[in-house]
């Protein structure tokens, strides 16, 4: 944040606590009273730190560092009473919060440290005061306002820097997850391609059929690698849907045709006879349905039952894909649609995240119920077309 913005923000905070030029004048006038007490206050401050391991752990330079820190604190307190509360003052105050993030000091220790300094300053002022009692009260209030403003600046800097660093860390962690997933998914097809290329280059008497087999292997695995890249690209840039009133039944049958369950899976499709059209992009909903069908088939490696049903309820159409496969552990249900989270040994964990994003872009919701060992039900809740919907 540049100095002008900092200054404007500080002025806003000053107005919020009712800071005036009279407050500044009273603080400056108190300087000569509190200055003789500052060395003892600073010694007390660092003596207290020694008694708190969590605060003391950030001081790693021994007595030399403490000596430097005492000098810095003395300058910081003196600046409180100098009366120049401009943009440069704010910048210097913010450095405290930034530094605390850098060294890993919890902000709570700044709060209690400032409270201890406040108590020492005000006790010193009260003990040495020789003026009118009313002016003492006003001066104490002015110092309180100034210290509260300082704490607000420090906390603002601390939170901003902490959040910024946390976001950078999370981005790096996500990048690491994505990189690991991409590497895992690309390594296998690339190894197959490499093996086939080696064979084609070195086989001296390969038959035309064998050469064709390896060429087909290369083609299939290049397509597989391209699919991984496409999945990442689609997740990063999902197209805007083009909704229109659509019949679900042909979408269901097309998805089954593209993703055939096979002979070992008993498939039933049950679409209510009076089912209204839904407002959606049929191509995108077909993509979602295909993903759910593939997941259901993966969950039933040894065969089972795939049940697709569509019913109307409360102005919506509920399209469910159910299987009697392995199911999902309860602790994974809340995360199953998160990007990069997967219960499979293969895959980037983007399929359900993409599916949910597509459904939400189509003004719907994707819900899941599952019992470990008994199967799962994924349900798309889509808006029924307004002119045809009725409530059941």
C-alpha positions as CSV (number, residue, x, y, z in Angstrom):
1,X,0.0,0.0,0.0
2,X,1.5,3.4,-1.0
3,X,2.1,6.2,1.4
4,X,-0.8,8.3,0.2
5,X,-3.3,5.5,0.7
6,X,-1.8,4.8,4.1
7,X,-2.1,8.4,5.1
8,X,-5.7,8.5,4.0
9,X,-6.5,5.4,5.9
10,X,-4.8,6.7,9.0
11,X,-6.8,10.0,8.8
12,X,-10.0,7.9,8.6
13,X,-8.9,5.9,11.7
14,X,-8.1,9.2,13.5
15,X,-11.6,10.5,12.7
16,X,-13.1,7.3,14.0
17,X,-11.5,7.6,17.4
18,X,-12.0,11.4,17.5
19,X,-8.3,12.3,17.3
20,X,-7.8,16.1,17.2
21,X,-4.9,18.6,17.2
22,X,-5.6,19.2,20.9
23,X,-4.9,15.5,21.4
24,X,-1.6,15.8,19.6
25,X,-0.6,18.9,21.6
26,X,-1.4,17.1,24.9
27,X,0.7,14.1,24.0
28,X,3.7,16.3,23.0
29,X,3.4,18.2,26.2
30,X,3.6,14.9,28.2
31,X,6.9,14.0,26.6
32,X,9.1,15.7,29.1
33,X,7.3,13.9,32.0
34,X,7.5,10.4,30.7
35,X,11.0,10.5,29.1
36,X,13.0,9.9,32.3
37,X,11.0,6.7,33.0
38,X,11.5,5.1,29.5
39,X,14.7,3.1,30.3
40,X,13.0,1.4,33.2
41,X,9.9,0.7,31.2
42,X,11.9,-0.9,28.4
43,X,14.0,-3.0,30.9
44,X,10.7,-4.2,32.4
45,X,9.3,-4.9,29.0
46,X,12.1,-7.3,28.0
47,X,12.3,-8.8,31.5
48,X,8.7,-9.9,31.1
49,X,9.5,-11.4,27.7
50,X,12.1,-13.6,29.3
51,X,9.3,-15.2,31.3
52,X,7.2,-16.2,28.3
53,X,8.9,-18.9,26.0
54,X,6.5,-18.3,23.1
55,X,7.5,-14.7,22.9
56,X,11.1,-15.3,23.8
57,X,11.7,-17.8,21.1
58,X,11.9,-15.1,18.4
59,X,14.9,-13.5,20.1
60,X,17.7,-15.7,18.7
61,X,20.6,-13.2,18.9
62,X,21.2,-13.2,22.6
63,X,22.2,-10.1,24.6
64,X,23.4,-8.2,21.5
65,X,20.0,-8.6,19.9
66,X,18.2,-7.5,23.0
67,X,20.4,-4.5,23.3
68,X,19.5,-3.5,19.7
69,X,15.8,-4.2,20.3
70,X,15.8,-2.0,23.4
71,X,17.2,0.8,21.3
72,X,14.5,0.3,18.7
73,X,11.8,0.3,21.3
74,X,13.1,3.5,22.9
75,X,13.0,5.2,19.5
76,X,9.5,3.9,18.9
77,X,8.2,5.3,22.2
78,X,9.9,8.6,21.7
79,X,8.3,9.0,18.3
80,X,4.9,8.6,20.0
81,X,5.4,11.9,21.8
82,X,7.0,13.9,18.9
83,X,3.7,15.0,17.3
84,X,4.5,14.2,13.7
85,X,1.7,11.8,12.8
86,X,2.1,11.8,9.0
87,X,2.4,9.2,6.3
88,X,6.0,8.4,7.2
89,X,5.0,7.8,10.8
90,X,2.4,5.3,9.6
91,X,4.9,3.5,7.3
92,X,7.3,3.1,10.3
93,X,4.5,1.8,12.5
94,X,3.4,-0.7,9.9
95,X,6.9,-2.2,9.8
96,X,6.3,-3.6,13.3
97,X,3.4,-5.7,12.1
98,X,5.3,-6.8,8.9
99,X,8.4,-7.7,11.0
100,X,6.3,-9.8,13.4
101,X,5.0,-11.9,10.5
102,X,8.5,-12.3,9.2
103,X,9.9,-13.6,12.5
104,X,6.8,-15.7,13.3
105,X,5.6,-13.8,16.4
106,X,1.9,-14.3,17.1
107,X,0.0,-11.0,17.0
108,X,-1.5,-11.7,20.4
109,X,1.9,-10.9,21.9
110,X,1.9,-7.4,20.3
111,X,-1.4,-6.7,21.9
112,X,-0.4,-7.7,25.4
113,X,3.0,-6.0,25.0
114,X,1.4,-2.8,24.0
115,X,-0.9,-3.1,27.0
116,X,2.1,-3.5,29.3
117,X,3.8,-0.5,27.8
118,X,0.5,1.5,28.0
119,X,0.2,0.7,31.7
120,X,3.8,1.7,32.4
121,X,3.6,5.0,30.5
122,X,0.3,6.0,32.2
123,X,1.5,5.0,35.6
124,X,4.7,7.1,35.1
125,X,2.6,10.0,33.9
126,X,0.2,9.8,36.7
127,X,3.0,9.5,39.3
128,X,4.9,12.6,38.1
129,X,2.0,14.8,37.1
130,X,1.9,18.2,38.7
131,X,-0.8,20.0,36.7
132,X,-4.6,20.1,36.9
133,X,-6.3,16.8,37.4
134,X,-8.7,17.5,34.5
135,X,-5.8,18.0,32.1
136,X,-4.2,14.7,33.3
137,X,-7.4,12.9,32.5
138,X,-7.5,14.5,29.0
139,X,-3.9,13.6,28.4
140,X,-4.4,10.0,29.4
141,X,-7.3,9.8,27.0
142,X,-5.2,11.3,24.2
143,X,-2.3,8.8,24.8
144,X,-4.9,6.0,24.8
145,X,-6.2,7.1,21.4
146,X,-2.7,7.3,20.0
147,X,-1.7,3.9,21.3
148,X,-5.0,2.4,19.9
149,X,-4.2,3.9,16.5
150,X,-0.8,2.5,16.6
151,X,-2.1,-1.0,17.5
152,X,-4.7,-0.7,14.6
153,X,-1.9,0.1,12.2
154,X,0.3,-2.8,13.4
155,X,-2.6,-5.2,13.3
156,X,-3.6,-4.1,9.8
157,X,-0.1,-4.6,8.5
158,X,0.2,-8.0,10.3
159,X,-3.1,-9.3,8.9
160,X,-2.4,-8.1,5.4
161,X,1.1,-9.6,5.3
162,X,0.0,-12.8,7.0
163,X,-2.9,-13.4,4.6
164,X,-0.7,-12.5,1.7
165,X,1.9,-15.1,2.8
166,X,-0.8,-17.7,3.5
167,X,-2.2,-17.2,0.0
168,X,1.2,-17.6,-1.5
169,X,1.8,-20.8,0.5
170,X,-1.6,-22.2,-0.5
171,X,-0.9,-21.4,-4.2
172,X,2.4,-23.2,-4.0
173,X,0.8,-26.1,-2.3
174,X,-1.9,-26.3,-4.9
175,X,0.7,-26.0,-7.6
176,X,2.6,-28.8,-6.0
177,X,-0.6,-31.0,-5.9
178,X,-1.4,-30.1,-9.6
179,X,2.2,-30.8,-10.7
180,X,2.2,-34.1,-8.9
181,X,-1.1,-35.1,-10.4
182,X,-0.1,-34.1,-13.9
183,X,3.2,-35.8,-13.6
184,X,1.5,-39.0,-12.4
185,X,-1.1,-38.9,-15.2
186,X,1.4,-38.1,-18.0
187,X,4.2,-40.4,-17.0
188,X,2.4,-43.6,-17.8
189,X,1.3,-42.7,-21.4
190,X,4.6,-41.1,-22.1
191,X,6.4,-44.3,-21.0
192,X,4.2,-46.3,-23.3
193,X,5.0,-44.0,-26.2
194,X,8.7,-44.1,-25.4
195,X,8.6,-47.9,-25.4
196,X,6.8,-48.1,-28.7
197,X,9.1,-45.6,-30.3
198,X,12.1,-47.6,-29.1
199,X,10.6,-50.8,-30.6
200,X,9.8,-49.1,-34.0
201,X,13.3,-47.7,-34.2
202,X,15.2,-50.9,-33.3
203,X,13.1,-53.8,-34.4
204,X,14.8,-55.1,-37.5
205,X,12.1,-57.5,-38.8
206,X,8.9,-56.2,-37.3
207,X,5.8,-57.3,-39.2
208,X,3.4,-54.8,-40.5
209,X,0.8,-55.9,-38.0
210,X,3.3,-55.4,-35.1
211,X,4.2,-51.9,-36.4
212,X,0.5,-51.0,-36.7
213,X,-0.1,-52.2,-33.1
214,X,2.7,-49.9,-31.8
215,X,1.4,-47.0,-33.9
216,X,-2.0,-47.5,-32.4
217,X,-0.5,-47.7,-28.9
218,X,1.2,-44.4,-29.5
219,X,-2.0,-42.8,-30.8
220,X,-4.1,-44.0,-27.9
221,X,-1.6,-42.8,-25.3
222,X,-1.1,-39.4,-26.9
223,X,-4.9,-39.0,-26.8
224,X,-4.8,-40.0,-23.1
225,X,-2.1,-37.4,-22.3
226,X,-4.1,-34.8,-24.3
227,X,-7.2,-35.7,-22.2
228,X,-5.3,-34.8,-19.0
229,X,-4.3,-31.4,-20.4
230,X,-7.8,-30.8,-21.6
231,X,-9.2,-31.6,-18.1
232,X,-7.0,-29.0,-16.6
233,X,-7.8,-26.5,-19.3
234,X,-11.6,-27.1,-19.0
235,X,-11.4,-26.7,-15.2
236,X,-9.6,-23.4,-15.5
237,X,-11.9,-22.1,-18.2
238,X,-15.4,-23.6,-18.1
239,X,-17.5,-22.3,-21.0
240,X,-20.6,-20.1,-20.2
241,X,-23.7,-22.3,-20.6
242,X,-26.3,-21.7,-23.3
243,X,-29.5,-22.7,-21.5
244,X,-32.7,-23.7,-23.2
245,X,-35.7,-25.9,-22.4
246,X,-34.4,-29.4,-22.7
247,X,-35.7,-32.9,-22.4
248,X,-33.6,-35.0,-20.1
249,X,-34.4,-38.5,-21.5
250,X,-32.5,-38.1,-24.8
251,X,-29.5,-36.6,-22.8
252,X,-29.6,-39.7,-20.5
253,X,-29.6,-42.1,-23.4
254,X,-26.9,-40.3,-25.3
255,X,-24.7,-40.3,-22.2
256,X,-25.2,-44.1,-21.9
257,X,-24.4,-44.6,-25.5
258,X,-21.1,-42.7,-25.1
259,X,-20.3,-44.5,-21.8
260,X,-21.7,-48.0,-22.3
261,X,-22.0,-49.9,-18.9
262,X,-21.2,-53.3,-20.3
263,X,-22.7,-56.7,-19.9
264,X,-21.8,-57.1,-16.2
265,X,-23.8,-54.0,-15.2
266,X,-27.6,-54.1,-15.0
267,X,-28.8,-50.7,-16.2
268,X,-32.2,-49.2,-15.6
269,X,-33.5,-45.8,-16.7
270,X,-36.7,-44.5,-15.0
271,X,-37.9,-41.2,-16.2
272,X,-41.3,-40.0,-15.0
273,X,-43.9,-39.8,-17.7
274,X,-44.9,-36.2,-16.9
275,X,-41.4,-34.9,-16.4
276,X,-41.1,-31.3,-17.6
277,X,-38.2,-29.9,-19.6
278,X,-35.4,-28.3,-17.7
279,X,-33.6,-25.0,-18.2
280,X,-30.1,-26.0,-18.9
281,X,-27.3,-26.3,-21.5
282,X,-28.0,-29.9,-22.7
283,X,-24.4,-30.4,-23.9
284,X,-22.9,-29.4,-20.6
285,X,-25.4,-31.5,-18.6
286,X,-24.6,-34.4,-20.9
287,X,-20.9,-34.0,-19.9
288,X,-21.8,-34.0,-16.2
289,X,-24.0,-37.1,-16.6
290,X,-21.3,-38.9,-18.5
291,X,-18.8,-38.2,-15.7
292,X,-21.3,-39.6,-13.1
293,X,-21.9,-42.7,-15.2
294,X,-18.2,-43.4,-15.5
295,X,-17.6,-42.9,-11.8
296,X,-20.5,-45.3,-11.1
297,X,-19.0,-47.9,-13.4
298,X,-15.5,-47.4,-11.8
299,X,-17.2,-48.1,-8.4
300,X,-18.5,-51.4,-9.7
301,X,-15.4,-53.1,-11.2
302,X,-17.0,-56.5,-10.6
303,X,-20.4,-55.6,-12.0
304,X,-23.5,-54.4,-10.3
305,X,-26.6,-52.2,-10.9
306,X,-26.7,-48.7,-12.4
307,X,-29.9,-46.8,-11.9
308,X,-30.7,-43.5,-13.5
309,X,-33.9,-41.8,-12.4
310,X,-35.6,-38.5,-13.1
311,X,-38.4,-37.0,-11.0
312,X,-40.0,-33.6,-10.5
313,X,-40.1,-32.0,-7.0
314,X,-40.9,-28.5,-5.8
315,X,-40.3,-26.8,-9.1
316,X,-37.1,-28.7,-9.8
317,X,-36.2,-31.9,-11.7
318,X,-34.0,-34.3,-9.8
319,X,-31.8,-36.5,-12.0
320,X,-30.0,-39.2,-10.0
321,X,-27.3,-41.7,-10.9
322,X,-27.1,-44.5,-8.4
323,X,-24.8,-47.5,-8.1
324,X,-24.4,-50.4,-5.7
325,X,-20.6,-50.2,-5.8
326,X,-17.9,-49.7,-3.2
327,X,-19.3,-46.4,-1.8
328,X,-17.5,-43.4,-0.3
329,X,-16.1,-43.2,3.2
330,X,-18.1,-40.7,5.3
331,X,-15.1,-38.5,6.0
332,X,-14.5,-38.1,2.3
333,X,-18.0,-37.1,1.4
334,X,-17.5,-33.4,2.3
335,X,-14.4,-33.2,0.1
336,X,-15.4,-35.5,-2.8
337,X,-16.1,-32.5,-5.1
338,X,-13.1,-30.5,-4.2
339,X,-10.5,-29.8,-6.9
340,X,-7.6,-32.2,-6.8
341,X,-9.3,-34.5,-4.3
342,X,-9.8,-38.1,-5.4
343,X,-10.4,-41.5,-3.8
344,X,-9.1,-43.2,-6.9
345,X,-5.5,-44.4,-7.4
346,X,-5.5,-42.7,-10.8
347,X,-6.8,-39.3,-11.9
348,X,-6.3,-35.7,-11.1
349,X,-9.5,-35.4,-8.9
350,X,-11.0,-32.8,-11.2
351,X,-14.0,-34.7,-12.6
352,X,-16.5,-34.0,-9.9
353,X,-15.2,-30.5,-9.3
354,X,-15.8,-29.8,-13.0
355,X,-19.2,-31.4,-12.8
356,X,-20.3,-29.4,-9.8
357,X,-19.0,-26.2,-11.5
358,X,-21.0,-26.9,-14.6
359,X,-24.2,-27.7,-12.7
360,X,-23.8,-24.5,-10.7
361,X,-23.3,-22.5,-13.9
362,X,-26.6,-24.0,-15.1
363,X,-28.3,-22.6,-11.9
364,X,-28.5,-26.1,-10.3
365,X,-26.8,-28.1,-7.6
366,X,-25.0,-31.5,-7.4
367,X,-25.7,-33.5,-4.3
368,X,-24.2,-36.8,-3.1
369,X,-25.2,-39.6,-0.7
370,X,-23.1,-42.7,-0.1
371,X,-22.7,-45.6,2.2
372,X,-19.4,-47.5,2.3
373,X,-19.8,-50.9,0.8
374,X,-23.4,-50.2,-0.4
375,X,-23.0,-47.6,-3.2
376,X,-23.5,-44.0,-4.0
377,X,-26.2,-41.7,-5.4
378,X,-25.3,-38.4,-7.2
379,X,-28.2,-36.1,-7.9
380,X,-28.5,-33.1,-10.2
381,X,-31.1,-30.7,-9.1
382,X,-32.1,-28.6,-12.1
383,X,-34.7,-25.9,-12.6
384,X,-37.9,-27.1,-14.3
385,X,-38.9,-25.0,-17.3
386,X,-41.3,-22.4,-15.8
387,X,-44.2,-22.8,-18.3
388,X,-44.4,-26.6,-17.8
389,X,-43.5,-27.1,-14.1
390,X,-45.9,-28.3,-11.5
391,X,-45.3,-28.9,-7.9
392,X,-45.7,-32.3,-6.4
